[in-house]
Amino acid sequence: MAGSEIHVLSAGKHELWYRVVTEGVLALHKPAGLPPERYFYSSLTTLLENLGLLEKEFDRHCPGCAEARSSPLLVWADIEWVAGAETTLEGHRFRVYREHFEGGEETVTVVHLGDGQLSDFCFQTLEELSAAWPAIIQQISQSCAGCSQQGE
């Protein structure tokens, strides 16, 4: 399925979820307790060039972005269900989302936010994620001193 992987970007203190589709990039901002806002860009480059403007717009009306308990992923029409969980591994906090699409495909998205930097990792299966954890921890440890006590 083209465009099934969903990624997340940091726009300051806000999260912008996006997926690449045939026509361009579909992005979603879901403030906690408010309806989601959809954005469309012709390319990922265009989206990245506009992050500063989006951050200013979000600052005006966003009380805080949705977390694992209120997943923004279900807003996409082709996702049947999402399972979200949080975990701490080697001092780093992660949110893990398992997405199930209408066609039966599943993907796994891992989100880490530490020291103000957001990173995401996408996998097709839970087995791929299990095998990738050591590399994820190694990569995150290069930029984050540890986030388990930061209350993010």
Accessible surface in RSA format (square Angstrom, percent):
REM  Atomic radii and reference values for relative SASA: ProtOr
REM  Chains: A
REM  Algorithm: Lee & Richards
REM  Probe-radius: 1.40
REM  Slices: 20
REM RES _ NUM      All-atoms   Total-Side   Main-Chain    Non-polar    All polar
REM                ABS   REL    ABS   REL    ABS   REL    ABS   REL    ABS   REL
RES MET A   1   113.65  58.9  46.18  30.6  67.47 160.6  61.13  52.0  52.51  69.6
RES ALA A   2    87.34  80.3  53.14  82.0  34.20  77.8  63.80  89.8  23.54  62.4
RES GLY A   3    19.38  23.9   0.00   N/A  19.38  23.9   7.15  19.6  12.23  27.4
RES SER A   4     5.77   4.9   4.44   5.9   1.34   3.1   0.00   0.0   5.77   8.1
RES GLU A   5    60.43  34.7  56.78  43.0   3.65   8.7  16.50  31.9  43.93  35.9
RES ILE A   6     0.37   0.2   0.00   0.0   0.37   0.9   0.00   0.0   0.37   1.0
RES HIS A   7    43.59  23.8  43.59  30.3   0.00   0.0  25.80  26.6  17.78  20.7
RES VAL A   8     4.58   3.0   0.00   0.0   4.58  11.0   0.00   0.0   4.58  12.4
RES LEU A   9    34.50  19.2  33.68  24.1   0.82   2.1  34.50  24.2   0.00   0.0
RES SER A  10    35.10  29.7  19.85  26.5  15.25  35.1  14.21  30.3  20.89  29.3
RES ALA A  11     2.79   2.6   0.00   0.0   2.79   6.3   2.79   3.9   0.00   0.0
RES GLY A  12    39.95  49.3   0.00   N/A  39.95  49.3  22.93  62.9  17.02  38.1
RES LYS A  13   159.43  77.8 122.17  75.0  37.26  88.7  83.47  75.1  75.96  80.9
RES HIS A  14     2.07   1.1   0.54   0.4   1.53   3.9   0.17   0.2   1.91   2.2
RES GLU A  15    14.38   8.3  13.73  10.4   0.65   1.5   7.21  13.9   7.17   5.9
RES LEU A  16     0.00   0.0   0.00   0.0   0.00   0.0   0.00   0.0   0.00   0.0
RES TRP A  17     3.48   1.4   3.48   1.7   0.00   0.0   1.07   0.6   2.41   3.9
RES TYR A  18    20.05   9.4  20.05  11.4   0.00   0.0   1.01   0.8  19.04  23.5
RES ARG A  19    11.53   4.8  11.53   5.9   0.00   0.0   2.45   3.3   9.09   5.5
RES VAL A  20    75.30  49.5  73.13  66.2   2.18   5.2  73.13  63.5   2.18   5.9
RES VAL A  21    37.25  24.5  29.55  26.8   7.70  18.6  32.57  28.3   4.68  12.7
RES THR A  22   125.05  88.9  87.34  88.5  37.71  89.9  73.88  99.2  51.17  77.3
RES GLU A  23   127.18  73.0 101.16  76.5  26.02  61.9  60.78 117.6  66.40  54.2
RES GLY A  24     7.77   9.6   0.00   N/A   7.77   9.6   7.64  21.0   0.13   0.3
RES VAL A  25     1.90   1.3   1.90   1.7   0.00   0.0   1.90   1.7   0.00   0.0
RES LEU A  26    38.49  21.4  38.49  27.5   0.00   0.0  38.49  27.0   0.00   0.0
RES ALA A  27     0.05   0.0   0.00   0.0   0.05   0.1   0.00   0.0   0.05   0.1
RES LEU A  28     1.42   0.8   1.42   1.0   0.00   0.0   1.42   1.0   0.00   0.0
RES HIS A  29     0.00   0.0   0.00   0.0   0.00   0.0   0.00   0.0   0.00   0.0
RES LYS A  30    34.47  16.8  31.79  19.5   2.68   6.4  20.53  18.5  13.93  14.8
RES PRO A  31     0.64   0.5   0.64   0.6   0.00   0.0   0.64   0.5   0.00   0.0
RES ALA A  32    46.75  43.0  40.77  62.9   5.98  13.6  41.42  58.3   5.32  14.1
RES GLY A  33    79.90  98.5   0.00   N/A  79.90  98.5  45.04 123.6  34.86  78.1
RES LEU A  34    71.14  39.6  65.37  46.8   5.77  14.5  68.05  47.8   3.09   8.3
RES PRO A  35   103.07  75.1  92.47  84.3  10.60  38.5  99.30  82.0   3.77  23.4
RES PRO A  36    49.87  36.3  32.06  29.2  17.80  64.7  32.06  26.5  17.80 110.7
RES GLU A  37    49.00  28.1  44.43  33.6   4.57  10.9  28.22  54.6  20.78  17.0
RES ARG A  38   121.36  51.0  92.16  47.0  29.20  69.5  47.86  65.4  73.51  44.5
RES TYR A  39    37.65  17.6  31.45  17.9   6.20  16.1  36.19  27.2   1.46   1.8
RES PHE A  40   111.29  55.7  83.92  52.0  27.37  71.2  83.92  50.9  27.37  78.3
RES TYR A  41    31.93  14.9  28.72  16.3   3.21   8.4  22.07  16.6   9.85  12.1
RES SER A  42    83.78  70.8  63.64  84.9  20.15  46.4  46.47  99.0  37.31  52.3
RES SER A  43    43.46  36.7  39.43  52.6   4.03   9.3  37.99  80.9   5.47   7.7
RES LEU A  44    62.16  34.6  58.41  41.8   3.74   9.4  58.41  41.0   3.74  10.1
RES THR A  45    84.89  60.4  83.42  84.6   1.47   3.5  48.17  64.7  36.72  55.5
RES THR A  46    42.44  30.2  42.44  43.0   0.00   0.0  27.69  37.2  14.75  22.3
RES LEU A  47     0.00   0.0   0.00   0.0   0.00   0.0   0.00   0.0   0.00   0.0
RES LEU A  48    83.86  46.7  69.67  49.8  14.18  35.7  69.98  49.1  13.87  37.3
RES GLU A  49   130.49  74.9  95.20  72.0  35.29  84.0  46.99  90.9  83.50  68.2
RES ASN A  50    37.00  25.5  37.00  35.8   0.00   0.0   2.25   5.4  34.76  33.6
RES LEU A  51    31.81  17.7  31.32  22.4   0.48   1.2  31.41  22.1   0.40   1.1
RES GLY A  52    43.73  53.9   0.00   N/A  43.73  53.9  36.35  99.7   7.38  16.5
RES LEU A  53   117.88  65.7 111.37  79.7   6.51  16.4 111.87  78.6   6.02  16.2
RES LEU A  54     7.27   4.0   6.96   5.0   0.31   0.8   7.25   5.1   0.01   0.0
RES GLU A  55    59.57  34.2  59.57  45.1   0.00   0.0   4.63   9.0  54.94  44.9
RES LYS A  56   134.46  65.6 131.18  80.5   3.29   7.8  81.29  73.2  53.17  56.6
RES GLU A  57    57.77  33.2  57.50  43.5   0.27   0.6  12.61  24.4  45.17  36.9
RES PHE A  58     0.00   0.0   0.00   0.0   0.00   0.0   0.00   0.0   0.00   0.0
RES ASP A  59    74.89  52.5  50.28  50.0  24.61  58.2  22.36  52.6  52.53  52.4
RES ARG A  60   183.84  77.2 144.72  73.8  39.12  93.1  74.03 101.2 109.81  66.6
RES HIS A  61    69.24  37.8  49.79  34.6  19.45  49.7  56.39  58.1  12.84  14.9
RES CYS A  62    11.77   8.9   0.00   0.0  11.77  27.7   0.69   1.8  11.08  11.9
RES PRO A  63   102.56  74.7  54.86  50.0  47.69 173.4  69.15  57.1  33.40 207.6
RES GLY A  64    28.03  34.6   0.00   N/A  28.03  34.6  28.01  76.9   0.01   0.0
RES CYS A  65    21.62  16.4   7.11   7.9  14.50  34.1   7.11  18.0  14.50  15.6
RES ALA A  66     4.15   3.8   0.70   1.1   3.45   7.8   1.70   2.4   2.45   6.5
RES GLU A  67    74.79  42.9  72.13  54.6   2.66   6.3  21.98  42.5  52.81  43.1
RES ALA A  68    14.71  13.5   4.94   7.6   9.77  22.2   5.11   7.2   9.60  25.4
RES ARG A  69   189.14  79.4 148.66  75.8  40.48  96.4  87.04 119.0 102.10  61.9
RES SER A  70    51.20  43.3  43.22  57.7   7.99  18.4  35.76  76.2  15.44  21.6
RES SER A  71    20.21  17.1   7.55  10.1  12.66  29.2   7.55  16.1  12.66  17.7
RES PRO A  72     0.71   0.5   0.71   0.6   0.00   0.0   0.71   0.6   0.00   0.0
RES LEU A  73     0.00   0.0   0.00   0.0   0.00   0.0   0.00   0.0   0.00   0.0
RES LEU A  74    93.29  52.0  75.87  54.3  17.42  43.8  76.09  53.4  17.19  46.3
RES VAL A  75    37.75  24.8  22.11  20.0  15.64  37.7  29.12  25.3   8.63  23.4
RES TRP A  76     8.44   3.4   7.32   3.5   1.12   2.6   7.24   3.9   1.20   1.9
RES ALA A  77    93.44  85.9  66.67 102.9  26.77  60.9  77.73 109.5  15.71  41.6
RES ASP A  78    38.28  26.8  36.46  36.3   1.82   4.3  25.75  60.6  12.53  12.5
RES ILE A  79    11.66   6.6   0.00   0.0  11.66  28.1   0.00   0.0  11.66  31.7
RES GLU A  80    98.04  56.3  67.39  51.0  30.66  73.0  25.68  49.7  72.36  59.1
RES TRP A  81    98.35  39.5  97.56  47.2   0.79   1.8  84.06  44.8  14.29  23.2
RES VAL A  82    26.67  17.5   1.37   1.2  25.30  61.0   1.37   1.2  25.30  68.6
RES ALA A  83    49.95  45.9  41.44  63.9   8.51  19.4  47.72  67.2   2.23   5.9
RES GLY A  84    40.66  50.1   0.00   N/A  40.66  50.1   2.16   5.9  38.50  86.2
RES ALA A  85    59.47  54.7  51.40  79.3   8.07  18.4  59.46  83.7   0.01   0.0
RES GLU A  86    84.69  48.6  54.00  40.9  30.69  73.1  28.93  56.0  55.76  45.5
RES THR A  87    49.06  34.9  39.11  39.6   9.95  23.7  27.88  37.5  21.18  32.0
RES THR A  88    69.61  49.5  45.81  46.4  23.80  56.7  28.47  38.2  41.13  62.2
RES LEU A  89    60.03  33.4  58.55  41.9   1.48   3.7  60.03  42.2   0.00   0.0
RES GLU A  90   143.58  82.4 103.55  78.3  40.03  95.3  53.05 102.6  90.53  73.9
RES GLY A  91    28.98  35.7   0.00   N/A  28.98  35.7  21.16  58.1   7.83  17.5
RES HIS A  92     7.19   3.9   7.19   5.0   0.00   0.0   0.08   0.1   7.11   8.3
RES ARG A  93    63.64  26.7  61.91  31.6   1.72   4.1  10.77  14.7  52.86  32.0
RES PHE A  94     3.45   1.7   0.00   0.0   3.45   9.0   2.23   1.4   1.21   3.5
RES ARG A  95    28.78  12.1  28.47  14.5   0.31   0.7   9.57  13.1  19.21  11.6
RES VAL A  96    23.00  15.1  21.51  19.5   1.49   3.6  21.51  18.7   1.49   4.0
RES TYR A  97     0.17   0.1   0.17   0.1   0.00   0.0   0.09   0.1   0.08   0.1
RES ARG A  98    83.52  35.1  83.26  42.4   0.25   0.6  10.31  14.1  73.21  44.4
RES GLU A  99     0.00   0.0   0.00   0.0   0.00   0.0   0.00   0.0   0.00   0.0
RES HIS A 100    32.79  17.9  32.79  22.8   0.00   0.0  19.51  20.1  13.28  15.5
RES PHE A 101     0.00   0.0   0.00   0.0   0.00   0.0   0.00   0.0   0.00   0.0
RES GLU A 102   108.74  62.4  86.36  65.3  22.38  53.3  24.04  46.5  84.70  69.2
RES GLY A 103    70.03  86.4   0.00   N/A  70.03  86.4  35.08  96.3  34.95  78.3
RES GLY A 104    43.40  53.5   0.00   N/A  43.40  53.5  24.96  68.5  18.45  41.3
RES GLU A 105    47.89  27.5  36.73  27.8  11.16  26.6  36.49  70.6  11.41   9.3
RES GLU A 106    44.65  25.6  38.05  28.8   6.60  15.7  17.08  33.0  27.58  22.5
RES THR A 107     0.83   0.6   0.83   0.8   0.00   0.0   0.81   1.1   0.01   0.0
RES VAL A 108     1.90   1.2   1.90   1.7   0.00   0.0   1.90   1.7   0.00   0.0
RES THR A 109     0.95   0.7   0.95   1.0   0.00   0.0   0.00   0.0   0.95   1.4
RES VAL A 110     0.00   0.0   0.00   0.0   0.00   0.0   0.00   0.0   0.00   0.0
RES VAL A 111     1.64   1.1   0.00   0.0   1.64   3.9   0.00   0.0   1.64   4.4
RES HIS A 112     3.84   2.1   3.64   2.5   0.20   0.5   2.15   2.2   1.70   2.0
RES LEU A 113    56.77  31.6  54.01  38.6   2.76   6.9  54.01  37.9   2.76   7.4
RES GLY A 114     2.48   3.1   0.00   N/A   2.48   3.1   0.73   2.0   1.75   3.9
RES ASP A 115    76.01  53.2  42.85  42.6  33.16  78.4  32.58  76.7  43.43  43.3
RES GLY A 116    64.57  79.6   0.00   N/A  64.57  79.6  35.97  98.7  28.60  64.0
RES GLN A 117   105.97  59.3 101.79  74.4   4.19  10.0  32.53  69.2  73.45  55.7
RES LEU A 118    28.66  16.0   2.90   2.1  25.76  64.8   2.90   2.0  25.76  69.3
RES SER A 119    31.28  26.4  25.18  33.6   6.10  14.0  11.28  24.0  20.00  28.0
RES ASP A 120    35.41  24.8  17.58  17.5  17.83  42.2   0.00   0.0  35.41  35.3
RES PHE A 121    29.18  14.6  23.24  14.4   5.94  15.5  29.18  17.7   0.00   0.0
RES CYS A 122    27.37  20.7   3.32   3.7  24.05  56.5   3.25   8.2  24.12  26.0
RES PHE A 123    29.37  14.7  27.23  16.9   2.14   5.6  29.37  17.8   0.00   0.0
RES GLN A 124    66.59  37.2  61.77  45.1   4.83  11.5  41.35  88.0  25.24  19.1
RES THR A 125    56.58  40.2  51.79  52.5   4.80  11.4  54.15  72.7   2.43   3.7
RES LEU A 126    72.42  40.3  69.24  49.5   3.18   8.0  69.46  48.8   2.95   7.9
RES GLU A 127   128.25  73.6 121.12  91.6   7.13  17.0  69.28 134.0  58.97  48.1
RES GLU A 128    81.06  46.5  73.45  55.6   7.61  18.1  37.15  71.8  43.92  35.9
RES LEU A 129     9.87   5.5   9.87   7.1   0.00   0.0   9.87   6.9   0.00   0.0
RES SER A 130    74.06  62.6  60.81  81.2  13.25  30.5  31.38  66.8  42.67  59.8
RES ALA A 131    84.07  77.3  52.52  81.0  31.56  71.8  64.27  90.5  19.80  52.5
RES ALA A 132    21.83  20.1  16.36  25.2   5.48  12.5  21.83  30.7   0.00   0.0
RES TRP A 133    45.65  18.3  45.65  22.1   0.00   0.0  31.11  16.6  14.54  23.6
RES PRO A 134    95.38  69.5  82.43  75.1  12.95  47.1  90.60  74.8   4.78  29.7
RES ALA A 135    64.61  59.4  56.42  87.1   8.19  18.6  59.72  84.1   4.89  13.0
RES ILE A 136     4.78   2.7   3.99   3.0   0.79   1.9   4.50   3.2   0.28   0.8
RES ILE A 137    13.82   7.9  13.82  10.3   0.00   0.0  13.82  10.0   0.00   0.0
RES GLN A 138   121.31  67.8 114.02  83.3   7.29  17.4  35.72  76.0  85.59  64.9
RES GLN A 139   100.11  56.0  94.86  69.3   5.24  12.5  29.47  62.7  70.63  53.6
RES ILE A 140     2.05   1.2   1.90   1.4   0.14   0.3   2.05   1.5   0.00   0.0
RES SER A 141    58.25  49.2  37.74  50.4  20.51  47.3  29.22  62.2  29.03  40.7
RES GLN A 142   143.74  80.4 102.27  74.7  41.47  98.7  44.80  95.4  98.93  75.0
RES SER A 143    61.40  51.9  36.93  49.3  24.47  56.4  34.59  73.7  26.81  37.6
RES CYS A 144     4.17   3.2   0.77   0.9   3.41   8.0   1.24   3.1   2.93   3.2
RES ALA A 145   109.25 100.5  62.56  96.5  46.69 106.2  74.55 105.0  34.70  91.9
RES GLY A 146    25.41  31.3   0.00   N/A  25.41  31.3  13.68  37.5  11.74  26.3
RES CYS A 147     0.00   0.0   0.00   0.0   0.00   0.0   0.00   0.0   0.00   0.0
RES SER A 148    39.35  33.2  23.32  31.1  16.03  36.9   8.54  18.2  30.80  43.2
RES GLN A 149   167.77  93.8 135.75  99.2  32.03  76.3  63.48 135.1 104.29  79.1
RES GLN A 150    92.17  51.5  57.68  42.2  34.49  82.1  40.24  85.7  51.93  39.4
RES GLY A 151    65.49  80.8   0.00   N/A  65.49  80.8  33.87  93.0  31.62  70.8
RES GLU A 152    73.73  42.3  25.28  19.1  48.45 115.4  49.91  96.5  23.83  19.5
END  Absolute sums over single chains surface
CHAIN  1 A     7705.9       5660.5       2045.4       4364.4       3341.4
END  Absolute sums over all chains
TOTAL          7705.9       5660.5       2045.4       4364.4       3341.4
